[in-house]
Amino acid sequence: MPLVRDGESPQVFWSVPREWTPDGVAVATPDVAQLLRFIARSPRTPTRDALMRKLLPADTVAAITPNAADLPERESTLARLEDAQARKRAVRLLYTTAKTGTDSFLSGATP
């Protein structure tokens, strides 16, 4: 543990550097959501689930469906859906059906 001494005897104060974390990694707040997305999208394994339980509340972990799709063009859509879910917002989704190749709105949504 790195200690920093401040002051002279008998008034000495010891502290650790602001950026130091014990047995951990500091992740900037804007990067946390992206980090959680990558973990959530990885295949479900005991290691992944244990890590998710450390980072998120248990009910949130159970509600996340793993998605290992790695196509770059789908990343922004998936991120928007995850953000909408986290904020409990409705989403209208236009998609192309695999069976007919036509564009359709998600069932129940209107254009």
Buried (B, 14 or more C-beta within 10 A) or exposed (E): EEEEEEEEEEEEEEEEEEEEEEEEEEEEEEEEEEEBBEBBBBEEEEEBBEBBEEBBEEEBBEEBEBBEEEEEEEEEEBEEEBEEEEEEEEEEEEEEEEEEEEEEEEEEEEE
